[in-house]
Amino acid sequence: MSLVDAHIHLTDNEFSCYTDSIIPTFKAMKIKVCSVCVNTQTSSRSIRLFNSPVSRDTIAQFIGIHPLYANQEDVVRFQLLLDTNIEFIDGIGEIGLDKTYTLNEYSPYSKQKEVFELMLQLAESHHKPISVHSRKSLDEVLQLMSAYDISGVLIHWFSGNKEQLRKCMDRGYYVSYGPALVYSEDKRVLLRKTDKNRILTETDGPNKYSHCFGDYPALPSSFLSTIVKTVGELVTMPYEETLEMLTVNWHQYVGRRL
């Protein structure tokens, strides 16, 4: 059994000074993570850092184009990067839609949809799972994904309503909950209504949380055990059984054992 973080940005600059110590720490603490990227630059950095056998038994490597960067990225360059390194890539992410980025046409929604659909096509053709961003856009995300046959879908940091959650469960999607579960009653209500075999935990590091964990950058080594304990309390399972459930879910989502 392991602690599992289904969504963390290890290629973020916030973690650059920890790079040499992150993998040994994860190995020592039996932590498995999905490291997600936001653009071609962070995807290239991920490949430089995590293509080695030393990394691959601890880190599932996801590369993708986040909706924030949809209007800036060279998708041809990204696709070449993916195709060239496909044997080392475990999934596509972070990808999706976000209406908060459309102000002043910084990332037009039409462009976000175009890039998101390309990411979905790549995931389907390469049989890779995806990690999906859906802030203020979950209905549109669900509608677009209905046309694709993708091996594993995670709606990261689930913030939809009960009806949207049921639709995700009916489709066999995974949803992940992070540090907000410790203090948010809304998140707790949603988790109780989530099928146990579709629950995953995440930190979304290096995000900081002012309501818990002292506003420090999120790291699995310091945050995950508290999130797992909270999950266990909400689904009325002992800590060890909760850990086992989450480990099984994580391996099924990623599609390989680490």
MIDOSE-1310 file (N, C-alpha, C; in nm, 2 decimals, decimal comma, always signed):
residues 258
mslv	+0,08/-0,12/+0,00/+0,00/+0,00/+0,00/+0,09/+0,12/+0,00; +0,03/+0,23/-0,06/+0,11/+0,36/-0,07/+0,01/+0,47/-0,04; +0,07/+0,58/+0,00/+0,00/+0,71/-0,01/+0,00/+0,75/-0,16; -0,11/+0,80/-0,21/-0,12/+0,83/-0,36/-0,17/+0,97/-0,38
dahi	-0,10/+1,04/-0,46/-0,13/+1,18/-0,50/-0,16/+1,18/-0,65; -0,29/+1,19/-0,69/-0,33/+1,18/-0,83/-0,31/+1,30/-0,91; -0,27/+1,41/-0,85/-0,25/+1,54/-0,92/-0,16/+1,63/-0,85; -0,03/+1,64/-0,90/+0,06/+1,74/-0,84/+0,15/+1,79/-0,96
hltd	+0,19/+1,91/-0,94/+0,27/+1,98/-1,05/+0,42/+1,98/-1,01; +0,49/+1,86/-1,02/+0,63/+1,86/-0,98/+0,72/+1,94/-1,07; +0,68/+1,98/-1,18/+0,76/+2,06/-1,27/+0,74/+2,21/-1,25; +0,66/+2,24/-1,15/+0,64/+2,39/-1,12/+0,77/+2,44/-1,06
nefs	+0,80/+2,57/-1,09/+0,92/+2,63/-1,04/+0,93/+2,63/-0,88; +0,82/+2,62/-0,82/+0,82/+2,62/-0,67/+0,90/+2,49/-0,62; +0,90/+2,39/-0,70/+0,96/+2,26/-0,65/+1,11/+2,25/-0,71; +1,16/+2,35/-0,78/+1,28/+2,33/-0,85/+1,40/+2,30/-0,75
cytd	+1,40/+2,36/-0,63/+1,51/+2,35/-0,54/+1,49/+2,21/-0,46; +1,38/+2,14/-0,48/+1,36/+2,01/-0,41/+1,38/+1,89/-0,50; +1,41/+1,92/-0,63/+1,41/+1,81/-0,73/+1,49/+1,69/-0,69; +1,61/+1,71/-0,64/+1,70/+1,60/-0,61/+1,65/+1,52/-0,49
siip	+1,57/+1,58/-0,40/+1,53/+1,51/-0,28/+1,39/+1,46/-0,29; +1,31/+1,50/-0,39/+1,17/+1,46/-0,40/+1,16/+1,31/-0,42; +1,23/+1,25/-0,51/+1,21/+1,11/-0,54/+1,26/+1,02/-0,42; +1,38/+1,04/-0,37/+1,42/+0,96/-0,25/+1,32/+0,98/-0,13
tfka	+1,26/+1,09/-0,11/+1,16/+1,11/-0,01/+1,03/+1,03/-0,04; +0,99/+1,04/-0,16/+0,87/+0,96/-0,20/+0,89/+0,81/-0,18; +1,01/+0,77/-0,22/+1,04/+0,62/-0,21/+1,04/+0,58/-0,06; +1,11/+0,66/+0,02/+1,12/+0,63/+0,16/+0,98/+0,63/+0,23
mkik	+0,89/+0,71/+0,19/+0,76/+0,73/+0,25/+0,65/+0,65/+0,18; +0,69/+0,57/+0,08/+0,60/+0,49/+0,00/+0,48/+0,57/-0,06; +0,52/+0,68/-0,13/+0,43/+0,77/-0,19/+0,44/+0,75/-0,34; +0,32/+0,74/-0,41/+0,31/+0,73/-0,56/+0,24/+0,86/-0,60
vcsv	+0,28/+0,92/-0,71/+0,22/+1,04/-0,76/+0,20/+1,04/-0,91; +0,10/+1,12/-0,95/+0,08/+1,16/-1,09/+0,13/+1,30/-1,11; +0,24/+1,32/-1,17/+0,30/+1,45/-1,20/+0,24/+1,50/-1,33; +0,16/+1,61/-1,32/+0,10/+1,67/-1,44/+0,17/+1,80/-1,48
cvnt	+0,15/+1,83/-1,61/+0,22/+1,95/-1,67/+0,11/+2,04/-1,73; +0,15/+2,16/-1,76/+0,06/+2,26/-1,80/+0,08/+2,32/-1,95; +0,20/+2,29/-2,00/+0,24/+2,34/-2,13/+0,36/+2,26/-2,19; +0,41/+2,30/-2,30/+0,52/+2,22/-2,36/+0,64/+2,24/-2,28
qtss	+0,66/+2,36/-2,23/+0,78/+2,38/-2,15/+0,79/+2,29/-2,03; +0,68/+2,28/-1,95/+0,68/+2,20/-1,83/+0,68/+2,05/-1,87; +0,62/+2,02/-1,98/+0,62/+1,88/-2,03/+0,76/+1,83/-2,07; +0,84/+1,92/-2,13/+0,98/+1,89/-2,17/+1,06/+1,88/-2,04
rsir	+1,03/+1,96/-1,94/+1,11/+1,95/-1,81/+1,08/+1,82/-1,75; +0,95/+1,78/-1,75/+0,91/+1,65/-1,69/+0,99/+1,53/-1,76; +1,00/+1,54/-1,89/+1,07/+1,43/-1,96/+1,21/+1,42/-1,92; +1,27/+1,54/-1,90/+1,42/+1,54/-1,86/+1,43/+1,49/-1,72
lfns	+1,33/+1,52/-1,63/+1,35/+1,48/-1,49/+1,30/+1,33/-1,47; +1,20/+1,29/-1,54/+1,13/+1,17/-1,49/+1,12/+1,05/-1,59; +1,21/+1,05/-1,69/+1,21/+0,94/-1,79/+1,29/+0,82/-1,74; +1,37/+0,84/-1,63/+1,46/+0,73/-1,59/+1,38/+0,62/-1,51
pvsr	+1,44/+0,50/-1,52/+1,38/+0,39/-1,44/+1,37/+0,42/-1,29; +1,46/+0,50/-1,24/+1,46/+0,54/-1,10/+1,33/+0,62/-1,06; +1,28/+0,70/-1,16/+1,16/+0,78/-1,13/+1,03/+0,70/-1,16; +1,04/+0,61/-1,25/+0,91/+0,55/-1,30/+0,84/+0,46/-1,21
dtia	+0,91/+0,41/-1,10/+0,84/+0,33/-1,00/+0,78/+0,41/-0,89; +0,79/+0,54/-0,90/+0,73/+0,63/-0,80/+0,64/+0,74/-0,87; +0,68/+0,78/-0,99/+0,61/+0,89/-1,05/+0,54/+0,85/-1,18; +0,41/+0,86/-1,20/+0,34/+0,85/-1,32/+0,34/+0,98/-1,39
qfig	+0,40/+0,98/-1,51/+0,43/+1,11/-1,58/+0,31/+1,14/-1,68; +0,25/+1,26/-1,65/+0,14/+1,31/-1,74/+0,19/+1,44/-1,81; +0,17/+1,45/-1,94/+0,21/+1,58/-2,00/+0,08/+1,63/-2,07; +0,07/+1,76/-2,08/-0,05/+1,82/-2,15/-0,05/+1,97/-2,16
ihpl	-0,15/+2,02/-2,21/-0,17/+2,17/-2,23/-0,29/+2,21/-2,15; -0,27/+2,29/-2,04/-0,37/+2,34/-1,96/-0,45/+2,45/-2,03; -0,58/+2,47/-2,00/-0,66/+2,57/-2,07/-0,60/+2,71/-2,06; -0,53/+2,74/-1,95/-0,47/+2,87/-1,93/-0,37/+2,90/-2,05
yanq	-0,31/+2,80/-2,11/-0,21/+2,82/-2,21/-0,26/+2,78/-2,35; -0,39/+2,76/-2,37/-0,44/+2,71/-2,49/-0,42/+2,80/-2,61; -0,41/+2,93/-2,59/-0,40/+3,02/-2,70/-0,25/+3,05/-2,72; -0,16/+3,00/-2,65/-0,02/+3,03/-2,66/+0,07/+2,91/-2,72
edvv	+0,02/+2,79/-2,70/+0,10/+2,67/-2,72/+0,11/+2,63/-2,87; +0,22/+2,58/-2,91/+0,24/+2,52/-3,04/+0,20/+2,37/-3,03; +0,08/+2,34/-3,07/+0,03/+2,20/-3,05/+0,10/+2,10/-3,13; +0,15/+2,14/-3,25/+0,23/+2,05/-3,33/+0,36/+2,01/-3,26
rfql	+0,42/+2,11/-3,19/+0,54/+2,08/-3,11/+0,51/+1,99/-3,00; +0,40/+2,01/-2,93/+0,36/+1,93/-2,82/+0,34/+1,79/-2,87; +0,27/+1,77/-2,98/+0,23/+1,64/-3,03/+0,36/+1,56/-3,06; +0,46/+1,63/-3,12/+0,59/+1,57/-3,15/+0,66/+1,52/-3,02
lldt	+0,65/+1,60/-2,92/+0,71/+1,57/-2,79/+0,65/+1,44/-2,73; +0,52/+1,44/-2,74/+0,44/+1,32/-2,69/+0,48/+1,20/-2,77; +0,47/+1,21/-2,90/+0,50/+1,09/-2,99/+0,64/+1,04/-2,97; +0,73/+1,13/-2,95/+0,87/+1,09/-2,94/+0,90/+1,02/-2,81
nief	+0,83/+1,05/-2,71/+0,85/+1,00/-2,57/+0,74/+0,91/-2,52; +0,65/+0,86/-2,61/+0,53/+0,79/-2,57/+0,55/+0,67/-2,47; +0,67/+0,61/-2,49/+0,69/+0,49/-2,40/+0,71/+0,53/-2,25; +0,74/+0,66/-2,23/+0,76/+0,70/-2,09/+0,65/+0,78/-2,04
idgi	+0,55/+0,81/-2,12/+0,43/+0,89/-2,08/+0,32/+0,80/-2,03; +0,27/+0,83/-1,91/+0,16/+0,75/-1,85/+0,02/+0,81/-1,88; +0,02/+0,94/-1,90/-0,11/+1,00/-1,92/-0,10/+1,14/-1,98; -0,22/+1,19/-2,01/-0,23/+1,33/-2,07/-0,30/+1,42/-1,97
geig	-0,23/+1,53/-1,93/-0,28/+1,62/-1,83/-0,18/+1,72/-1,78; -0,22/+1,83/-1,74/-0,35/+1,87/-1,71/-0,42/+1,94/-1,83; -0,54/+1,89/-1,86/-0,61/+1,94/-1,98/-0,75/+1,98/-1,94; -0,82/+2,05/-2,02/-0,96/+2,08/-1,99/-1,01/+2,22/-2,03
ldkt	-1,11/+2,27/-1,96/-1,17/+2,40/-1,99/-1,18/+2,48/-1,86; -1,18/+2,62/-1,88/-1,19/+2,70/-1,77/-1,24/+2,84/-1,81; -1,37/+2,87/-1,78/-1,43/+3,00/-1,82/-1,36/+3,12/-1,75; -1,29/+3,10/-1,64/-1,23/+3,22/-1,58/-1,11/+3,27/-1,66
ytln	-1,06/+3,20/-1,75/-0,95/+3,25/-1,83/-0,99/+3,32/-1,96; -1,12/+3,33/-1,98/-1,16/+3,39/-2,11/-1,17/+3,55/-2,10; -1,15/+3,61/-1,99/-1,15/+3,75/-1,98/-1,05/+3,82/-2,07; -1,08/+3,92/-2,13/-0,99/+4,00/-2,22/-0,93/+3,91/-2,33
eysp	-1,01/+3,80/-2,36/-0,96/+3,71/-2,47/-0,83/+3,65/-2,44; -0,78/+3,64/-2,32/-0,65/+3,58/-2,29/-0,64/+3,44/-2,34; -0,75/+3,36/-2,31/-0,76/+3,22/-2,36/-0,90/+3,20/-2,40; -0,93/+3,23/-2,53/-1,07/+3,22/-2,57/-1,13/+3,08/-2,56
yskq	-1,25/+3,07/-2,52/-1,31/+2,94/-2,49/-1,31/+2,85/-2,62; -1,33/+2,91/-2,73/-1,33/+2,83/-2,86/-1,19/+2,77/-2,88; -1,08/+2,84/-2,84/-0,95/+2,79/-2,85/-0,92/+2,68/-2,75; -0,97/+2,70/-2,63/-0,96/+2,60/-2,52/-1,03/+2,47/-2,57
kevf	-1,15/+2,48/-2,63/-1,22/+2,36/-2,67/-1,14/+2,29/-2,78; -1,08/+2,37/-2,87/-1,00/+2,31/-2,98/-0,88/+2,23/-2,93; -0,81/+2,29/-2,83/-0,69/+2,23/-2,78/-0,74/+2,11/-2,69; -0,84/+2,12/-2,61/-0,89/+2,01/-2,53/-0,93/+1,89/-2,62
elml	-1,00/+1,92/-2,73/-1,04/+1,80/-2,81/-0,91/+1,74/-2,87; -0,81/+1,81/-2,91/-0,69/+1,75/-2,96/-0,63/+1,66/-2,85; -0,62/+1,71/-2,72/-0,57/+1,63/-2,61/-0,65/+1,50/-2,59; -0,78/+1,51/-2,61/-0,87/+1,39/-2,60/-0,84/+1,30/-2,71
qlae	-0,82/+1,35/-2,83/-0,79/+1,26/-2,94/-0,65/+1,19/-2,92; -0,56/+1,26/-2,87/-0,42/+1,20/-2,84/-0,44/+1,09/-2,73; -0,51/+1,12/-2,63/-0,53/+1,02/-2,52/-0,60/+0,90/-2,57; -0,70/+0,92/-2,65/-0,77/+0,80/-2,71/-0,69/+0,72/-2,80
shhk	-0,61/+0,79/-2,89/-0,53/+0,71/-2,99/-0,41/+0,64/-2,92; -0,36/+0,70/-2,81/-0,25/+0,63/-2,74/-0,29/+0,55/-2,62; -0,42/+0,54/-2,60/-0,48/+0,46/-2,49/-0,42/+0,51/-2,35; -0,42/+0,64/-2,33/-0,37/+0,69/-2,21/-0,48/+0,76/-2,12
pisv	-0,47/+0,75/-1,99/-0,56/+0,82/-1,90/-0,54/+0,97/-1,91; -0,64/+1,04/-1,86/-0,63/+1,19/-1,86/-0,66/+1,25/-1,72; -0,60/+1,37/-1,70/-0,63/+1,44/-1,58/-0,69/+1,57/-1,62; -0,82/+1,60/-1,58/-0,90/+1,70/-1,64/-0,93/+1,82/-1,54
hsrk	-0,91/+1,94/-1,59/-0,94/+2,06/-1,52/-1,08/+2,11/-1,57; -1,17/+2,15/-1,48/-1,31/+2,17/-1,53/-1,37/+2,29/-1,46; -1,29/+2,38/-1,41/-1,35/+2,49/-1,33/-1,45/+2,57/-1,41; -1,57/+2,58/-1,35/-1,69/+2,66/-1,42/-1,72/+2,60/-1,56
slde	-1,68/+2,48/-1,58/-1,70/+2,43/-1,72/-1,73/+2,28/-1,72; -1,78/+2,23/-1,61/-1,79/+2,08/-1,60/-1,90/+2,03/-1,70; -2,01/+2,10/-1,72/-2,10/+2,05/-1,82/-2,05/+2,04/-1,96; -1,97/+2,14/-2,00/-1,91/+2,14/-2,13/-1,80/+2,03/-2,14
vlql	-1,73/+2,01/-2,03/-1,62/+1,91/-2,03/-1,69/+1,77/-2,05; -1,79/+1,74/-1,97/-1,86/+1,62/-1,98/-1,92/+1,59/-2,12; -1,98/+1,70/-2,18/-2,04/+1,69/-2,31/-1,93/+1,65/-2,41; -1,82/+1,72/-2,41/-1,71/+1,69/-2,51/-1,65/+1,55/-2,49
msay	-1,63/+1,51/-2,37/-1,57/+1,38/-2,34/-1,66/+1,26/-2,38; -1,79/+1,29/-2,39/-1,88/+1,18/-2,42/-1,85/+1,12/-2,56; -1,78/+1,19/-2,64/-1,76/+1,14/-2,78/-1,63/+1,06/-2,79; -1,56/+1,04/-2,67/-1,43/+0,97/-2,68/-1,43/+0,85/-2,59
disg	-1,35/+0,75/-2,63/-1,33/+0,63/-2,55/-1,19/+0,63/-2,49; -1,18/+0,67/-2,37/-1,05/+0,70/-2,30/-1,04/+0,60/-2,18; -0,92/+0,55/-2,16/-0,91/+0,44/-2,07/-0,93/+0,48/-1,92; -0,89/+0,60/-1,88/-0,91/+0,64/-1,75/-0,93/+0,79/-1,74
vlih	-1,04/+0,84/-1,68/-1,07/+0,98/-1,67/-1,07/+1,02/-1,53; -0,99/+1,12/-1,49/-1,00/+1,18/-1,36/-1,04/+1,33/-1,37; -1,15/+1,36/-1,30/-1,20/+1,50/-1,29/-1,13/+1,55/-1,16; -1,02/+1,62/-1,18/-0,94/+1,66/-1,07/-1,00/+1,77/-0,99
wfsg	-0,98/+1,77/-0,86/-1,04/+1,87/-0,77/-1,18/+1,89/-0,80; -1,26/+1,78/-0,78/-1,40/+1,79/-0,82/-1,47/+1,89/-0,74; -1,55/+1,98/-0,82/-1,62/+2,09/-0,76/-1,76/+2,11/-0,82; -1,81/+2,00/-0,88/-1,94/+2,00/-0,94/-2,05/+1,98/-0,84
nkeq	-2,17/+1,96/-0,89/-2,29/+1,93/-0,80/-2,32/+1,79/-0,79; -2,42/+1,75/-0,72/-2,45/+1,61/-0,70/-2,49/+1,54/-0,83; -2,57/+1,61/-0,91/-2,61/+1,56/-1,04/-2,49/+1,53/-1,13; -2,40/+1,63/-1,14/-2,28/+1,61/-1,22/-2,19/+1,49/-1,16
lrkc	-2,19/+1,48/-1,03/-2,11/+1,37/-0,97/-2,17/+1,24/-1,01; -2,30/+1,23/-1,01/-2,37/+1,10/-1,05/-2,34/+1,07/-1,19; -2,34/+1,17/-1,28/-2,30/+1,15/-1,42/-2,16/+1,09/-1,43; -2,07/+1,15/-1,35/-1,93/+1,10/-1,36/-1,92/+0,95/-1,31
mdrg	-2,00/+0,92/-1,20/-2,00/+0,79/-1,15/-2,06/+0,69/-1,26; -2,17/+0,73/-1,32/-2,23/+0,65/-1,42/-2,13/+0,62/-1,54; -2,05/+0,71/-1,57/-1,95/+0,69/-1,68/-1,82/+0,62/-1,63; -1,81/+0,60/-1,50/-1,69/+0,53/-1,45/-1,57/+0,62/-1,44
yyvs	-1,59/+0,75/-1,43/-1,48/+0,85/-1,41/-1,44/+0,84/-1,26; -1,31/+0,88/-1,24/-1,26/+0,90/-1,11/-1,27/+1,05/-1,08; -1,29/+1,08/-0,95/-1,29/+1,22/-0,90/-1,19/+1,23/-0,78; -1,12/+1,34/-0,77/-1,02/+1,35/-0,66/-1,05/+1,46/-0,57
ygpa	-1,01/+1,44/-0,45/-1,03/+1,54/-0,34/-0,90/+1,57/-0,27; -0,88/+1,70/-0,24/-0,76/+1,75/-0,18/-0,77/+1,80/-0,05; -0,68/+1,89/-0,01/-0,68/+1,95/+0,13/-0,81/+2,02/+0,17; -0,88/+2,07/+0,07/-1,01/+2,14/+0,11/-1,11/+2,04/+0,18
lvys	-1,09/+1,91/+0,16/-1,17/+1,81/+0,22/-1,16/+1,82/+0,37; -1,05/+1,87/+0,42/-1,03/+1,88/+0,57/-1,12/+1,98/+0,63; -1,16/+2,09/+0,56/-1,24/+2,19/+0,62/-1,37/+2,23/+0,54; -1,39/+2,18/+0,42/-1,51/+2,22/+0,34/-1,62/+2,12/+0,36
edkr	-1,74/+2,16/+0,41/-1,85/+2,07/+0,43/-1,91/+2,03/+0,29; -1,90/+2,12/+0,19/-1,95/+2,09/+0,06/-1,87/+1,97/+0,00; -1,74/+1,97/+0,02/-1,65/+1,86/-0,04/-1,69/+1,73/+0,04; -1,71/+1,74/+0,17/-1,74/+1,62/+0,24/-1,87/+1,56/+0,20
vllr	-1,97/+1,64/+0,17/-2,10/+1,59/+0,12/-2,08/+1,52/-0,01; -2,00/+1,58/-0,10/-1,98/+1,51/-0,23/-1,90/+1,38/-0,21; -1,80/+1,38/-0,13/-1,72/+1,26/-0,11/-1,81/+1,14/-0,06; -1,90/+1,17/+0,03/-1,99/+1,07/+0,08/-2,07/+1,01/-0,03
ktdk	-2,10/+1,09/-0,13/-2,18/+1,04/-0,24/-2,10/+0,98/-0,36; -1,97/+0,98/-0,34/-1,88/+0,93/-0,45/-1,86/+0,78/-0,43; -1,88/+0,70/-0,54/-1,85/+0,55/-0,53/-1,71/+0,53/-0,48; -1,69/+0,44/-0,38/-1,56/+0,42/-0,32/-1,45/+0,39/-0,42
nril	-1,49/+0,31/-0,52/-1,39/+0,27/-0,62/-1,35/+0,38/-0,72; -1,41/+0,50/-0,70/-1,38/+0,61/-0,79/-1,32/+0,73/-0,72; -1,28/+0,71/-0,59/-1,22/+0,82/-0,51/-1,07/+0,82/-0,53; -1,01/+0,93/-0,55/-0,87/+0,95/-0,55/-0,83/+1,07/-0,46
tetd	-0,71/+1,08/-0,41/-0,67/+1,19/-0,33/-0,56/+1,27/-0,41; -0,55/+1,40/-0,38/-0,45/+1,48/-0,45/-0,41/+1,60/-0,36; -0,30/+1,66/-0,39/-0,26/+1,78/-0,33/-0,27/+1,90/-0,42; -0,26/+1,88/-0,55/-0,25/+1,99/-0,65/-0,14/+2,08/-0,61
gpnk	-0,03/+2,03/-0,55/+0,09/+2,11/-0,52/+0,14/+2,17/-0,64; +0,20/+2,29/-0,63/+0,24/+2,35/-0,50/+0,14/+2,45/-0,45; +0,01/+2,44/-0,49/-0,09/+2,53/-0,43/-0,08/+2,54/-0,28; -0,12/+2,65/-0,23/-0,12/+2,67/-0,08/-0,26/+2,68/-0,03
yshc	-0,28/+2,65/+0,10/-0,41/+2,64/+0,15/-0,42/+2,72/+0,28; -0,48/+2,84/+0,28/-0,48/+2,93/+0,39/-0,57/+2,88/+0,50; -0,66/+2,79/+0,47/-0,75/+2,74/+0,58/-0,70/+2,61/+0,65; -0,59/+2,56/+0,60/-0,53/+2,44/+0,67/-0,38/+2,43/+0,62
fgdy	-0,30/+2,36/+0,69/-0,16/+2,33/+0,66/-0,08/+2,46/+0,66; -0,12/+2,56/+0,73/-0,03/+2,67/+0,75/+0,00/+2,75/+0,63; -0,07/+2,74/+0,52/-0,04/+2,81/+0,39/+0,09/+2,78/+0,33; +0,14/+2,66/+0,36/+0,27/+2,61/+0,30/+0,24/+2,55/+0,16
palp	+0,34/+2,55/+0,07/+0,32/+2,48/-0,06/+0,28/+2,33/-0,04; +0,19/+2,28/-0,11/+0,14/+2,14/-0,09/+0,24/+2,04/-0,13; +0,28/+1,95/-0,04/+0,37/+1,84/-0,08/+0,30/+1,71/-0,02; +0,30/+1,60/-0,10/+0,24/+1,48/-0,06/+0,30/+1,43/+0,07
ssfl	+0,43/+1,45/+0,10/+0,49/+1,39/+0,22/+0,44/+1,46/+0,35; +0,38/+1,58/+0,33/+0,33/+1,64/+0,45/+0,17/+1,65/+0,46; +0,10/+1,64/+0,35/-0,04/+1,66/+0,34/-0,12/+1,54/+0,33; -0,07/+1,44/+0,26/-0,16/+1,33/+0,21/-0,22/+1,24/+0,33
stiv	-0,14/+1,22/+0,43/-0,19/+1,13/+0,54/-0,31/+1,19/+0,60; -0,31/+1,32/+0,62/-0,43/+1,39/+0,68/-0,55/+1,38/+0,58; -0,53/+1,39/+0,45/-0,64/+1,38/+0,36/-0,69/+1,24/+0,36; -0,61/+1,14/+0,36/-0,65/+1,00/+0,37/-0,73/+0,97/+0,50
ktvg	-0,68/+1,03/+0,61/-0,75/+1,01/+0,74/-0,89/+1,07/+0,73; -0,91/+1,18/+0,66/-1,04/+1,25/+0,65/-1,13/+1,16/+0,56; -1,07/+1,11/+0,45/-1,15/+1,02/+0,36/-1,20/+0,91/+0,44; -1,12/+0,84/+0,52/-1,16/+0,73/+0,60/-1,27/+0,76/+0,69
elvt	-1,26/+0,87/+0,76/-1,37/+0,91/+0,85/-1,50/+0,93/+0,78; -1,49/+0,99/+0,66/-1,62/+1,02/+0,58/-1,68/+0,89/+0,53; -1,60/+0,79/+0,49/-1,66/+0,67/+0,44/-1,66/+0,56/+0,54; -1,63/+0,59/+0,67/-1,63/+0,50/+0,78/-1,55/+0,38/+0,76
mpye	-1,42/+0,40/+0,72/-1,33/+0,29/+0,71/-1,20/+0,32/+0,79; -1,14/+0,22/+0,84/-1,01/+0,24/+0,91/-0,91/+0,29/+0,82; -0,81/+0,36/+0,87/-0,71/+0,42/+0,79/-0,64/+0,33/+0,70; -0,60/+0,21/+0,74/-0,53/+0,11/+0,66/-0,62/+0,07/+0,54
etle	-0,75/+0,04/+0,57/-0,84/+0,00/+0,46/-0,86/+0,11/+0,36; -0,87/+0,23/+0,41/-0,88/+0,35/+0,32/-0,76/+0,36/+0,23; -0,64/+0,34/+0,29/-0,52/+0,35/+0,22/-0,51/+0,24/+0,11; -0,56/+0,12/+0,14/-0,56/+0,02/+0,04/-0,66/+0,05/-0,07
mltv	-0,78/+0,10/-0,03/-0,88/+0,13/-0,14/-0,82/+0,24/-0,23; -0,76/+0,34/-0,18/-0,70/+0,45/-0,26/-0,59/+0,40/-0,35; -0,51/+0,31/-0,30/-0,39/+0,26/-0,37/-0,45/+0,18/-0,49; -0,55/+0,09/-0,47/-0,61/+0,01/-0,58/-0,67/+0,11/-0,68
nwhq	-0,74/+0,21/-0,64/-0,80/+0,30/-0,73/-0,70/+0,37/-0,82; -0,59/+0,41/-0,75/-0,48/+0,48/-0,82/-0,42/+0,40/-0,93; -0,39/+0,27/-0,90/-0,33/+0,18/-1,00/-0,42/+0,16/-1,11; -0,55/+0,14/-1,08/-0,65/+0,12/-1,19/-0,66/+0,24/-1,28
yvgr	-0,66/+0,36/-1,22/-0,66/+0,48/-1,30/-0,54/+0,49/-1,39; -0,42/+0,48/-1,33/-0,30/+0,50/-1,41/-0,28/+0,39/-1,52; -0,33/+0,27/-1,48/-0,32/+0,16/-1,58/-0,19/+0,08/-1,58; -0,11/+0,10/-1,48/+0,01/+0,02/-1,46/+0,04/+0,02/-1,31
rl	+0,11/-0,08/-1,26/+0,15/-0,09/-1,12/+0,29/-0,03/-1,11; +0,30/+0,06/-1,01/+0,43/+0,12/-0,99/+0,49/+0,07/-0,86
